[in-house]
Amino acid sequence: MIQLIIKRLAIAIPTLIIIIAFVFGLMRVAPGGPFTNERALPPEIEQKINEAYDLDKPLIHQFGIYLSKIAKGDLGPSYKYKDFTVNELILSGFPISLTLGVSAIIISLFLGSLLGIIAAIKRNTIFDYTVMGVSLIGICVPSFVLAPILSLFFGLYLGLLPISGWNGGNIYNLILPVVSLSLPQIAIISRMMRSSTIETLNSNFIRTARAKGMPKRRIITKHVIRSSILPIIDYLAPATAGLMTGSIIIEQIFGLPGIGRYFVVGALQRDYTLVSGVMILYASLLMLLILLSDILRGVLDPRVKIK
Amino acid sequence: METILSVNGLSVNFDTSQGLFKAVDNISFSIEKGECLGIAGESGSGKTQTFFSITGILSDNGTATGIADFNDVDLLKLTEKELSNIRGKKIGFIFQDPMTSLTPHMNIGNQLIEVSMVHEKKTKNEALKKAKEVLDIVKLPRIENLLKKYPHELSGGMRQRVMIGISLMCDPLFIIADEPTTALDVTTQKEILKIFNDLKKFKDITIALISHDIGVISEVSDTILIMNEGHIIEKGNCQEVLISPKHEYTKHLLSCVPEWMK
């Protein structure tokens, strides 16, 4: 396992450099720059600013400076939030996005798998049809449609939950964003879990377990789940990617001061370092999750050798 | 002789998209204690479904009607829970495909001991002791080591031995072997059949051996039952039926056995 982790870390570094280069290039290709305003700055001042931020140097030189800074763990100054470095901005927003993302992923995994298993066991019953029907809606309706509807209903009409703000991480403020973020994932996961559970239930080794006279509950817990959960483990990384992109929108809708906001604002205002910093964070997280899902798969399925 | 299983007027129907399919049509037969009954017939003749139906492991779209008295209990009248108390405890199963019939993520030891732990409420250590015993009966080597292995680490023949071991965990009265040697090579086939012969001789276990291979059946069975399209075509002493078949279909079936095997 340690071998796998070392190997992945070795791959992660060049991958990150490619991602950084890509974002770096894309941001420069986009018209305008961080200091482009409606009213043009006097040339001398622009010159001074560009010098201060190394923007006057050739691109490849700028990239080199940026990379060497990152190697030291410094993501550079933000061009737009002038008194802050990117590190500070990310540190202030990340705990919020992380709380949101982790709660959403735990809830989606747990509820999605549970609903999927029950639907598979009780297939072609009312429960199955209800779960599958609702999950179809969950897949079709994007979270940016769901979120306003939820906040309108539970926030304004019923007055049960606050519709925006972080409020120091108050659990009531978290409910609506987490629910709107995880519902589409619950829908996808429950459908995946249902079909893989049905497939497992029809396999020969479940027939053996039945022939051994094992009670139903034991068959499900000991023989079925560990096999049927495997596709969900593989889906862990794509689900995280989905939650990340989802959270950018959800944070906007519910006015949460996470990093999703910096990503959008940064991209619009050509805040090169900020966008790049958030990208590095997202990419690292995603690679971490892929590693985690590979390790989990190896633990759950003895046929997979971790190398 | 004491009759262990007596089946009367058994029919099995499957509800398919093309309508009701009659897999087994009103058949009756019985098995004496200690007997080995071979059930021969081509694919789809209903030989497997006969035994799946009386033990309640038909697939969901199947229904069975009739009487199947096992030790004076009609199996077809039992609830799923009552049946699962008999399966694995009094009736052991061996399936056709050893490659897929064992749970891939559970080690051999756990797959064996759970049978005794669930049915006989044995402790883990007692069950492990029994597991080593049965693995010895099926002649598997290096048992300690084997208990910790996973199915994919074993060969087909070894897996089938484990499968037989599982069926023996609770000292069953009756074993249903559904094409137990079909997926194995000829050498392994011989060894597995030898185990069956030993079980018959030393353990006095009643065996129903389902196979399309007359050669396999003739090596172990005392009596034979020929099935075709859900009906019993012929039944009787194995040697007699094979030497002088009375029915056209049986002759036809026997003509498919290569000359040198006879």
Interface residues (C-beta under 8 A of the other chain):
Chain A: S203 N204 F205 R207 T208 A209 R210 A211 K212 G213 M214 P215 R218 K222 H223 R226 S227 L300 D301 P302 R303
Chain B: T55 I57 K81 L83 S84 N85 I86 R87 G88 K89 F93 F95 D97 T100 S101 L102 T103 P104 H105 M106 N107 E114 V115 V118 H119 Y150 H152 M163 I166
